[in-house]
Amino acid sequence: MNFKDSNAWIDDEMIAFVIKDIISKLIINDGEIKYAYNRIAQNDVEISFIWENDTQKAFRTYKICTNNI
């Protein structure tokens, strides 16, 4: 995380770290995981994951925010 004008902001390295951390905790025997992120603001990011195989699909979105000082 970085600071700019005394406020925390989420950089691309932090987003990549969070994505890798979440994927490393998943146990997937069948199917694949796709993900995308949407930067709403410098301190506000949504990360979406889709897991799917031939017969099932699951979708999850996480919102990550930092507080303003």
PyMOL commands that set and color helices and strands:
alter all, ss='L'
color gray80, all
select helices_A, chain A and resi 12-24
alter helices_A, ss='H'
color red, helices_A
select strands_A, chain A and resi 2-4+7-9+32-41+44-52+57-65
alter strands_A, ss='S'
color yellow, strands_A
deselect
rebuild
show_as cartoon
